[in-house]
Amino acid sequence: MDIALLVKFLAPCLPFLLNVGKKVVEGASQKVGEDVWNKAKAIWTKLYPKVEFPSEFLNSYLEDIKKNKSASGKKAWKLLNDNRFKK
């Protein structure tokens, strides 16, 4: 799937996808439509685990992340050095 198209599709839903709660879901389906909301949730469910930055490294120095050899440390370092989003 084209990344630009994916971003364009998910952008209106992101505030709702990041703060999922019962009232948020109701607001999302009203704002973007139930079909769009359901498709966005399905895409987000597959995408989010691959792009979620490990929370234990949110306040860490880059050097500490680079030295960490755990699976979450490797994921954090990989996300920080992912060239897909560089301009």
C-alpha positions, 0 to 999 in steps of 0.5 A: 500500500502507498504510504502517502495514501495510508497517511491520508486515510489514517490522519483524521482517525489518529486522535481517536486511535491514540486515545481509544475509549468508549466515548472516543469511539462514538465520536470517531464513528460519528466524525469519519463514518462507521465504515472508515472508522472500522477500516482505520481500526483494522489497519492501525491494529496491524501497523501500531505494534511495528511503529510503537516506540518502547515506552521504557526508552522515552527518557533514555539517552541515545547512547544508552538505547544503542548499547541496550541489546534487549528486543525492545532496545533493538526495536527502539534503536531501529525506529530511531534510525529508520530512514523511511521518514527522513526528508 
